[in-house]
Amino acid sequence: MKSISEHLTTYASYHRDPRNIATHFIGIPMIIFAVTILLSRPLISMALFDLSPAIVMAAIACVYYLKLDLFLGLVMTCLLSISVWFGAAIAASSTLSWLGWGVGLFVVGWILQFVGHFYEGKKPAFVDDIMGLAIGPLFVVAEAVFMLGLKPKLKRMVEKGAGPIAIQAKTVMV
């Protein structure tokens, strides 16, 4: 299994333009929330809670993130738990509302991703490595943590491999 620094360095190498990173700060949470909503209709109803594919997928993701890095994994666990809770609330509404929120957020989130990659001038990381889909949310959390001055050693390792975030963005010709 790759280390946290290897995963983040690979992912970061596709994301050095600040505009691309900014679109990811909005788009990736939208996509994660959309998937959570769409997977939140329960498979099994029990006395204490309903078991949905969203709970199963979030639990698997949380175990993976916790194995990569305890602190970032705990942050991801909190964020995914909140997403599952709100996703279940939306999934309990009408089918039209459930699908509207889920599909709408999913589409807008991906549009933002592709706008960001237009600015970056590079394809999304998941095109070359499907794990990019799992690392993307962790990348956003890691970037936020780095901005707060936390995990400086991990930030240095990522920037050593991927390079620093571009100070001056490239001009895009339309």
N, C-alpha and C positions, 0 to 999 in steps of 0.2 A: 504494500500500500504506500502511495506517495505521502510525503509529509505535508503539513499545512503550508510550509514555505514553498514547496515545489508546486502545489496546486495553485496557490495565489500568484506565484511568479508566472506560471504559464498563462493563467487567466489575465493577469495584469498586462502581459505583453501585447494583448489585443486591445487594451484600454489605457492609453496614455494621454489622450486628448481630454482636457477638463470638461468639454461640452458632452463628450460621450459618457464620461463618468456621471455627469449631472443627469443625463437622461436615464441612466441605470438606477440612480437613487430614487427616481419616480417610477420608472417602468417595471423594474424587477419586483418591487413590493406589490405593484398592481397585478402582475402575472401570478405571483405566489398566492395572493389573496383570491384571485379569480379561480385558480386551480383548486384551492381549498374550498371555495364556495361550491364549485361544480362537483367535488367529491364528497360533499357533506351530507348528502341524503343518506339516511341510515340503512345499513344492510341488515342489522340485527338490533331490535329494540329490547333493552333489558330494564330492570327495575331502577337501577341507579343512573344509567346513561345509555345513549344509543351508540352503537359501534358503526362507524362509517369508514369508507376508504380513506377519507381525509385524516382520520385519527391514525390509521395504520401507516399511511405514507409519512405523516409528520413524525411518528414515533421512530420509524426506520431512519429518516433524515436526521433526527436529533441524536440518535445513537452514533451515526456516522460523524456528525459534527463534533460531538463530545470526544470521540476517539481521536480526531484530528487536533483539537485544542480545547482544553477544559473551559477557559474563560469565554472564548468565542462560541463554543458549543452551548454554554449556559445562556448566553445572550440569544442565540438562535432558538433555543428551546423555549425561552420566554416569548419571543416574537411569534414563533409558530403556534404556540399554545393560544395566544391571543387571536391569531388568524383563524385557528380551528374553532374557537368559541364564537367569534363573529360570523364565520362561515356557516356554522350550524344554525345560527339565528336567521340568517338570510335563506338558507336552504329550507327552513321550516315555513317560509312564506309561500305564496302561490308559485306555481310552476313558471309562469311568465316572469315574475319578479326574480326568482332564482336564476333562470336562464339569462334574463336581461342583465343582471348584475355580473354574473359569471362570464358570459360571452363578451359583454361590453368591456369590462376591465381587461380581459385577456387580449382582445383586439387592440385596444388603445395602448396597453402596455407593450405589445410587440411593435406597434408603429413607432413608439418612442425609442425602442431598442434599435430599430433599423435607421431612424433619423440619426441617432448617436453614432452608429457605425458609418453612416454617410460622412459625417464630420471627421471621424477617425480615419477613414479611407481604408479600413480593414474589415474583413468578414467577421461575424461573431465567432467567439472561441469554440462554441459547441459544434461548429461545422467540421473542425478538425479533431475534436475530442468531445464525445457526448457527455463526459463528466462536467463539461462547462455548464450544463444545465443545473447541476447540483452545486457547483462552486460559485455560480453567479450571485446567489443570495448571500453566501458567506463573504464574497468579495465586497459587496456593498456594506455589510456590517464591519468588515475589517477596515475599509476605507474610513468609515465613520469613527471607528475606534482610533485609527491613526490620526485623524483630524483633532481628536480630543487629547492627543499627546500620549496615548496609551500604546503599549506593545511596540516601543521604539526599535527593539532588536529585530522583531519580525518585519517591521516596515523597512529597515535597512536591508534585510535579506531580500525582500521582494524588489526593492528599487535597485539593488545590485544586479539582480538577474533581468529585470524588465526595463530598467531605466526609470528616471524620475518622471513625474507627470509633466507634460509639456507646459512650459511657462507661456509661450506665445503659440496660440493655435494657428494651424495652417489656414490660409485663405482658400475657401472653396469656391470654385467657378461654377456658375449655374448656366 
